[in-house]
Amino acid sequence: MNSWFTDFYAAIAKTSLSHWLETLPAQLSHWQKEAQHGDWPKWEKVLKNLPESNSDHINITDKVEFGLAEELSEGHTKQLTHLLKKMMPWRKGPFHIHGIHIDTEWRSDWKWDRLVEHISPLDGRSVLDIGCGSGYHLWRMRGAGANFVVGIDPSDLFLSQFQAIKHFNPDPNVHLLPLGVEQLPALKSFDTVFSMGVLYHRRSPIDFLSQLKAQLRPGGELVLETLVIEGDVNTVLVPTDRYAKMRNVWFIPSTAALTLWLERVGFKNVKVVNNDVTSLDEQRQTPWMETESLADFLDPNDKTKTIEGYPAPLRAILTAQA
């Protein structure tokens, strides 16, 4: 585990991110000593027992696929499936590992397809993904030509899942750190910053947007994906309690309001490039995520509303320049 982070320190030591080393080692040392989830030993054991793979088969161009089915024996395939299922629930994906299809709750590839044509080409760019989950999109960013890809997410389970996938493609330029955005200094270095599915979980969305801007170099691009509602520049939904059974949802703005928020914190050239109602095919229960999903969060008699009576999830993608 120490090597995950020491490799990252070495990777940034001679780059524009080197000043991150003033704070990052102490933060990750604290995480290792005190902040780990109670199930961490179980997940760490899974990582230690993953079978070796020397496969040359890597596809991160139109999916995330490492290794071929025929490269593992039937016994090893069963063992690997058993190990990976110990890390359930798998929420963002899908992944294909030596013929094993990790059929995640979300079809994150659909989100990628919706946004990739609207963003600046990632060739040669350094990229930060804030709230990256288990890292599916990190691999797609690398596959789209990004030179150096960093994801942050405070979930230990997501870190474990990411490392399980990376075991089969140990790319030294793709990393996930167990941090929240509030732990980031103003790095002002990344060419592109992604934040997808995070804004509505923040108590202070304006501060959050300022934190995103602080990670970008001047002229760098923000790619923001979040829940929105229909309405004008003054329309913002603040749920009284839960939204689609989620506890920690604070602000769901209209795209017009969100555009204004971005402009107020200094972003330029704000564009709404996609609006999409989340379908029951994009977020659903699977053998790799067996608890409730979108079908359970909607009104059974009116799929245009959540179980609480709010508008059903509508997601927008916006781009903006720092």
C-alpha positions in Angstrom: 0.0 0.0 0.0 2.8 2.4 0.8 4.1 2.0 -2.8 0.8 3.4 -4.1 1.6 6.7 -2.6 5.4 6.8 -2.8 5.0 6.1 -6.5 2.7 9.1 -6.8 5.1 11.3 -4.8 7.9 10.4 -7.2 5.7 11.0 -10.2 4.9 14.6 -9.2 8.2 15.6 -7.7 9.6 17.2 -10.8 6.3 18.6 -12.2 4.1 21.6 -11.6 2.4 19.6 -8.9 5.5 19.3 -6.8 4.2 21.9 -4.2 1.5 19.3 -3.4 4.2 17.4 -1.5 4.2 20.1 1.2 0.9 18.7 2.5 0.0 15.4 0.9 2.3 13.0 2.6 1.1 14.0 6.1 -2.6 13.7 5.0 -2.1 10.2 3.5 0.0 9.1 6.6 -2.9 10.2 8.8 -5.3 8.2 6.6 -3.2 5.1 6.9 -2.9 5.3 10.6 -6.4 6.5 11.7 -9.0 7.0 9.0 -9.4 3.6 7.4 -12.8 1.9 7.1 -13.5 -1.1 9.4 -13.6 -3.4 6.3 -10.2 -2.3 5.1 -8.4 -5.4 6.3 -10.9 -7.6 4.3 -10.4 -5.6 1.1 -6.6 -5.5 1.6 -6.6 -9.3 1.9 -8.5 -9.5 -1.4 -5.9 -7.3 -3.1 -3.1 -9.5 -1.8 -4.8 -12.7 -3.2 -5.5 -11.4 -6.7 -3.9 -13.8 -9.3 -0.9 -12.5 -11.2 -1.6 -11.3 -14.7 1.0 -10.7 -17.4 -1.6 -10.0 -20.2 -0.8 -7.6 -23.0 -4.5 -7.1 -23.7 -5.4 -3.6 -22.6 -8.4 -1.7 -24.0 -9.2 1.7 -22.6 -10.2 3.2 -25.9 -13.9 2.2 -26.0 -14.2 0.3 -22.7 -12.1 -0.7 -19.7 -10.9 -4.2 -20.5 -7.8 -5.9 -19.1 -6.8 -9.4 -20.0 -8.6 -12.1 -22.0 -10.7 -15.0 -20.7 -8.5 -17.7 -22.1 -5.5 -16.4 -20.2 -6.9 -17.7 -16.9 -7.9 -21.2 -16.1 -11.5 -22.0 -15.1 -10.4 -22.3 -11.5 -8.6 -19.0 -11.5 -11.5 -17.3 -13.1 -13.9 -18.6 -10.4 -11.4 -17.5 -7.7 -11.0 -14.1 -9.2 -14.8 -13.6 -9.5 -15.2 -14.7 -5.8 -12.5 -12.2 -4.7 -13.9 -9.3 -6.7 -17.4 -9.9 -5.4 -16.0 -9.5 -1.8 -15.7 -5.8 -2.8 -19.4 -5.3 -3.6 -21.2 -3.1 -4.1 -19.6 -2.1 -7.5 -21.3 1.2 -8.5 -19.4 2.8 -11.4 -18.2 0.9 -14.4 -18.4 -1.6 -16.2 -15.1 -3.4 -16.1 -14.0 -6.5 -18.0 -11.2 -8.4 -16.3 -10.0 -11.6 -18.0 -13.5 -12.3 -19.4 -15.3 -11.4 -16.1 -17.9 -8.7 -16.7 -18.2 -6.5 -13.6 -21.7 -5.3 -14.4 -21.8 -2.2 -12.2 -24.9 -0.3 -11.0 -24.2 2.6 -13.3 -23.4 2.4 -17.0 -20.7 5.1 -16.6 -19.6 4.5 -20.2 -22.9 6.1 -21.3 -22.0 9.3 -19.3 -18.5 9.3 -21.0 -20.1 9.0 -24.4 -22.3 12.0 -23.7 -19.5 14.2 -22.7 -16.4 13.2 -24.6 -17.3 15.0 -27.9 -17.9 18.3 -26.0 -14.6 18.7 -24.1 -11.2 19.9 -25.1 -9.1 16.9 -26.4 -7.3 15.3 -23.5 -4.1 14.4 -25.5 -1.1 15.2 -23.4 -3.1 16.8 -20.6 -2.9 16.4 -16.8 -6.3 15.6 -15.5 -7.9 15.6 -12.0 -11.2 13.9 -11.3 -12.8 15.0 -8.1 -15.2 12.4 -6.6 -14.0 9.7 -9.0 -15.6 6.7 -7.4 -13.7 3.5 -8.2 -12.0 5.1 -11.1 -13.8 4.0 -14.2 -13.5 7.4 -15.9 -9.8 7.7 -14.9 -9.1 4.8 -17.3 -11.3 6.4 -20.1 -9.4 9.7 -19.6 -6.1 7.9 -20.0 -7.5 6.1 -23.0 -8.5 9.4 -24.5 -4.8 10.5 -24.4 -4.4 12.2 -21.0 -0.7 12.2 -20.0 -1.3 12.0 -16.2 -4.6 11.2 -14.5 -5.4 11.7 -10.8 -8.6 10.9 -9.0 -9.6 11.8 -5.5 -12.4 10.1 -3.5 -12.6 9.7 0.3 -14.2 6.2 0.1 -11.8 3.4 1.1 -14.0 0.9 -0.8 -13.5 2.9 -4.0 -9.8 2.9 -3.5 -9.8 -0.8 -3.0 -11.8 -1.4 -6.1 -9.5 0.9 -8.1 -6.4 -0.9 -6.9 -8.0 -4.3 -7.8 -8.6 -3.1 -11.4 -5.1 -1.4 -11.6 -3.5 -4.7 -10.5 -4.3 -5.9 -14.1 -2.9 -2.8 -15.7 -0.3 -1.1 -13.4 -0.2 2.1 -15.4 2.2 4.5 -13.5 0.3 7.5 -14.8 -3.2 6.7 -13.3 -3.7 7.3 -9.6 -6.4 7.5 -7.0 -5.9 9.2 -3.6 -8.3 8.8 -0.6 -9.0 12.5 -0.2 -11.9 14.8 -0.1 -11.9 18.1 -2.1 -11.6 20.1 1.1 -8.2 18.5 1.7 -6.7 19.9 -1.6 -4.5 23.0 -1.6 -5.0 25.4 -4.4 -2.8 23.5 -6.9 -3.6 25.7 -10.0 -1.9 23.1 -12.2 -4.3 20.8 -13.9 -5.2 21.2 -17.6 -8.7 19.6 -17.1 -10.7 19.1 -13.9 -13.7 16.8 -13.9 -16.4 16.7 -11.2 -19.3 14.4 -11.8 -22.1 13.6 -9.4 -20.6 15.6 -6.5 -22.0 19.2 -6.5 -25.4 18.3 -5.0 -23.7 16.6 -2.0 -21.9 19.8 -1.0 -23.4 22.0 1.7 -21.8 25.0 0.1 -21.9 24.7 -3.7 -20.3 28.1 -4.3 -17.3 27.2 -2.2 -17.1 23.9 -4.0 -17.0 25.5 -7.4 -14.2 27.9 -6.1 -12.3 24.8 -5.0 -12.6 23.3 -8.5 -11.3 26.5 -10.1 -8.4 26.6 -7.7 -7.1 23.2 -9.1 -7.0 24.5 -12.7 -4.2 26.3 -14.5 -5.2 29.6 -16.0 -7.3 28.7 -19.1 -7.8 25.1 -18.0 -11.1 23.4 -18.5 -13.8 22.4 -16.0 -16.1 19.5 -16.9 -19.0 19.5 -14.4 -21.8 16.9 -14.3 -24.5 17.2 -11.8 -28.2 16.9 -11.0 -30.3 19.9 -12.2 -34.0 20.9 -12.4 -36.0 22.8 -15.0 -36.3 26.5 -14.3 -34.8 30.0 -14.7 -31.8 31.6 -13.2 -33.5 31.9 -9.8 -34.6 28.2 -9.6 -32.9 26.0 -7.0 -34.4 22.9 -5.3 -33.4 22.4 -1.7 -35.0 19.1 -0.6 -36.6 19.1 2.9 -35.0 15.8 3.8 -34.1 13.2 1.2 -34.0 13.3 -2.6 -34.4 9.9 -4.4 -33.7 8.3 -0.9 -30.3 10.1 -0.7 -29.8 11.9 2.6 -27.0 14.3 1.7 -28.5 16.2 -1.1 -28.4 20.0 -0.5 -28.8 22.1 -3.7 -30.1 21.1 -7.1 -30.0 24.2 -9.4 -31.4 24.9 -12.8 -28.7 25.0 -15.5 -29.2 28.8 -15.7 -28.6 29.2 -12.0 -25.6 26.9 -12.2 -24.2 28.9 -15.1 -24.5 32.1 -12.9 -22.8 30.4 -10.0 -19.9 29.4 -12.2 -19.6 32.9 -13.6 -19.7 34.4 -10.1 -16.6 32.4 -9.0 -14.7 33.5 -12.1 -15.3 30.8 -14.8 -15.6 32.0 -18.4 -17.2 30.5 -21.5 -19.7 28.4 -19.5 -21.6 26.1 -21.8 -24.4 23.6 -21.1 -23.5 20.7 -23.5 -25.9 18.0 -22.4 -29.1 17.4 -20.5 -30.2 13.8 -19.9 -32.9 12.2 -17.8 -31.4 9.2 -16.0 -33.0 6.0 -17.4 -33.7 2.7 -15.6 -31.2 1.1 -17.9 -28.4 3.4 -16.9 -28.7 3.0 -13.1 -30.0 -0.4 -11.9 -29.6 -3.3 -9.6 -27.2 -6.0 -10.9 -25.5 -9.2 -9.6 -22.6 -6.9 -8.6 -24.8 -4.3 -6.8 -27.7 -6.1 -5.2 -29.3 -3.3 -3.0 -31.8 -0.7 -4.1 -31.2 1.4 -7.2 -33.1 3.9 -9.3 -36.2 1.9 -9.8 -36.7 1.9 -6.0 -36.0 5.7 -5.8 -38.8 6.7 -8.2 -42.6 7.0 -7.6 -43.9 3.6 -8.6 -47.0 5.2 -10.2 -45.2 8.1 -11.9 -41.6 7.7 -13.1 -41.2 11.4 -13.7 -41.1 11.9 -9.9 -38.9 10.6 -7.1 -40.4 8.7 -4.3 -40.6 12.0 -2.3 -42.4 13.8 -5.1 -39.6 15.8 -6.6 -38.7 15.8 -10.3 -36.9 12.6 -11.3 -33.1 12.8 -11.8 -32.1 15.1 -14.7 -28.4 15.4 -15.2 -26.5 18.2 -17.0 -23.0 18.4 -18.3 -21.3 21.9 -18.4 -17.9 23.0 -19.5 -16.1 26.2 -18.5 -12.7 27.8 -18.6 -10.7 29.0 -15.6 
